[in-house]
């Protein structure tokens, strides 16, 4: 499989479900494993015919270090599970090790607006694998713009290094879900999918 792994302190299940749903909209019969059953998907796991495996990558007990993703996604980092990670540094080290599990020529996508992700970037001495960021701040490679809420939906545009990738609609409340959606879209862009088909 070409593994796409979604990690983070919060939003893993939602973002993984978004990624699966978007790939299904692109006619990819992906294999997926989530930590909870998703109503829209009707299951928490599925064996598909596509080359892709989309998996929710749980940090608890270092479980996500058993994966070798082509693209890894980090929604956010906020110290959690002190029984496994007594200090914030221990927690950051685990996520740094997760980034290192990304295969050669792979990429990690992370929310650059999140202070935990910023701390992760600061502590990492290696620039390999590459970490590309997404968010509302102009410093991010994947930039969310033109956000509006109308008719119970968010609409927003996403650019990559200033190049437009499309305009998208999201029927979930909360800017955190816009971030989750942008992360999922960034993963698809890194895999070479045409995001204009999702606009």
N, C-alpha and C positions, 0 to 999 in steps of 0.2 A: 504493500500500500504506500501511497504518498500521504503521509500523516499531517493533518492540520490540527494542532493542539491548542486549546483555549484554557489559559490559566488566569489566576487573579484572586484577590481576597473576596471580591464581591462581583456578582454579575456573570459568573462562569456559565451557569446553566442557561440563562437567558441568551447570552451571546452565542453559545454553541448552537442553541435552537435556531437563532437568527441565521447563522451561517449555513446550517443544514437546509432551512427553508429557502434561502436565497439560491443555494446550489440546486435544489429541486426545481426551482423556477427556471434555472438554466439547463434543465433536462439532464442533470447529473443524478444518477441513482446511487447516492453515496452510502457507504457503511458508516454508521454513527453509534456512539455510546455516550449517553448522558447520565448524570447523577440523579435525575428525577424524570418521571414520565411527563411529556409535554402534550397537552390536549390537541394542539394543532397537528402534531405528528402521530398521535395515537399510540405512542410507545416511548420507551427510553433507549431502545437499541434496535438496529436494523442491519441486516447483511445485504448490501447492495452489489451492483455489478460494475460500478465505477471504480477507477483506480484509487479514489480518495477515501481515506478514513478520517472522519471528523470526531474528535474525542474531547470531552471535558477533562482537563488535566488538573487533578486535585493535588494540592501541595501537602495535605495532611499525611504524616508519616513518610514524607518524601516520595509519595507514590508517583508524582509526575517525572521523577528522575528515571523511570523505566521506559520513557518514550524517546523516540528519535524523530522529531517533527521536521518536515521540510519548511513549514511555516509555523512559528509559534506566536501566539497572541497573548499579551498580558493586559487585562482590563484595568487593573489598579493593584497597588500593593499597600496594605495596611496591617501592621503587626497583629497576628492572630495565632491561635493554637499554641499558647505558651507551654503546654505539656510537651510539645515536640520542639518548639523554638523558644527557649527561655528569654532571649533578648531580640530586639529589633534587628540587630546585626546578624544573628543566626537566621532570622527569617529572610533578610536580604540575600544572605549567602546562598540559601536554598534556591531562591529565584535566579540568582546569578548562575548557579549550576544548571538550572533548567534551561536558561538561555544557551549555555554551552552544549546542551544536548541537541541543539538544532544542527542538522546535517550540513556538511560542507556545501557551499553555494546556496544554503538556505538563508532565511531571514527571520528576525523576530520583530513583530509589530507590537508597539506598546503605547499606552496613553501618556503622551508627553505633558499633559496638564496635571497629572497626578504627582504629588510630592514624593510618594514612595518610589515611583518609577524614576523620578529625577535623582533620588538618592542612589538607586541602582546604577544609573548611568555614571554618576560621579565616582562610585567605588570601583567600577570595572576598569581594570588596566588594559584589558584586551579589547580591540575593536572588532574582533571576529568571534562569533558571527555578528553581522551588522544588525543594529537596532534602529528601526525606522519608527517615527512617532506620529501619532494622530491626535487631533483635538481642536479646540477653539482658538488656542494661542497661535500667533503668526509664526512662531519658531518651528512648528510641526511640519513635517514633510507632507502629511495628509491633513489638509486644512478644511474644517467645517465652516461654511459661510452661509449667509442669507437664510438664517434660521427663522421660521415663523410657525405659529400655531393657529390653524384655521380648521373649522369643521371637524374637531376632535382628532386632528392629525398634525404632526410636525411635517414641514417640508424644509429641505436643506440641500445645499450643493456641497460637493466634495471635490477638492482639487488635489493634485499630486505635483509638488514643485511648481505650482502655479498653473498647471495644465488641467482643464476641467475634465472630470470623470463622469459627471451627470448630475441631475437633480432627482432627489429621492423623497419618498413619502413614507412616514412611519406612524402607525396607528397606536402608539403606546405613549403614555405621558412620562414626563421627566427628562431633563437634559442628560441624565446618566444613561438613559436608553438611546438617545441620539449618539452618545459616545460609543455605546456598545455596537450600534448599527454601523457606525463609521469604521470601527475596528474590523467588523466582519467584512465590510466592503473592501477595506484595504487588503485583507487576506486574499480575497478573490482577485483583486488587481495584481497582486504579487504572483498569483497562479496563472495569470495570463488571460483571465476571462474578460469579456467585453461588458463592462458595467452599463453601457448605454442600453442594453437589453433589459435592465432592471429599472430604468428611469420611468 
